[in-house]
Amino acid sequence: MKSILIMCVVTLLVAGCGDEEVVENKPAKEEPTEDTTREVSTDEIEERDGVSYIKGETEPFMGKEITHYPDGSKRSEISHQEGKKHGKWIGYSKDGSKSSESIWEDGKKISSKKF
């Protein structure tokens, strides 16, 4: 009985030490992505034929336009897609609280409300 047990152990060891490499099929790890949203101040943007551009650039602006009060605090923010305001515009009071909001689609204001 002992010899059968030893033979089984030796067989398993030899079979386990073969040259074949076993590769697990795991999904590739996703690399963390950076937030590539470009934020620029309103004074860096110019409008040409109804489309917003960063001054000196030829591609329509994609990103977030930010306006500031003279003290540097945020006054408003709006996203641009393909050079047109698109998404939620948010206006802020000097104390930082939200004062108004509007929705834009393809450069046109759809709705607005004040708080």
Secondary structure as GFF3:
##gff-version 3
##sequence-region A 1 115
A	DSSP	alpha_helix	2	16	.	.	.	ID=ss1
A	DSSP	beta_strand	39	41	.	.	.	ID=ss2
A	DSSP	three_ten_helix	42	44	.	.	.	ID=ss3
A	DSSP	beta_strand	45	48	.	.	.	ID=ss4
A	DSSP	beta_strand	51	54	.	.	.	ID=ss5
A	DSSP	beta_strand	63	68	.	.	.	ID=ss6
A	DSSP	beta_strand	74	81	.	.	.	ID=ss7
A	DSSP	beta_strand	84	85	.	.	.	ID=ss8
A	DSSP	beta_strand	87	92	.	.	.	ID=ss9
A	DSSP	beta_strand	98	105	.	.	.	ID=ss10
A	DSSP	beta_strand	108	114	.	.	.	ID=ss11
###
